């Protein structure tokens, strides 16, 4: 069996020749936003911001979106704290299907277009949300609703994304759904804290160590 990559317009004609058609991932190549299909696998130990960015870049490359610089939407705490909103460029951002999720940083942290149907993975797939098995809607952010870092003494970033044991991380809901009808439950970036920093701890509340990834010029 031969697999070829051709345009969608030529798909029907190709079928009569006996070829199996693999669709061209043109939209994935131009995407500038995605939710990671999986995490690094070490709980919230992402290898710091650099490790998280590298994970975003590797998944983007696997999807064909190579001519971009990728950053994970993550804040850090303490000396030299970093705001997630300052890491992701100016926008606009589109998902793997070409849908705009926000035109700029202000809209992203306001009336954005992030829903379960638009917060797609780099593969263009919907991330399991509340009501699905398993639920994977918890996304690591370490951020306040406006995308800035926390300034109190509590750990909101699993020791700045280096711990897979002790600590806690602020999570957002990719599907904008929760247990209650309140702002926190519907927040894409600042819903609730994790149960520790282990992989099992992240999974226990409906997560899997997933990240939001944004492309900058």
Buried (B, 14 or more C-beta within 10 A) or exposed (E): EEEEEBEEEEBEEBEEEEBEBEEBBEBBBBBBBBBBBEBBEBBBBBBBBEBBBBBBBEBBEEBBBEEBEBBBBBBBBEEEBBBBBEBBBEBBBBBBEEBBBBBBBEBBBEEBBBBBEBBBBBEBEBBBBBEBEEBBBBBBBBBBBBBBBBEEEEBBBBBBBBBBEEBBBBBBBBBBBBEEEEEBBBBBBBBBBBBBBBBEBBBEBBBBBBBBBBBBE
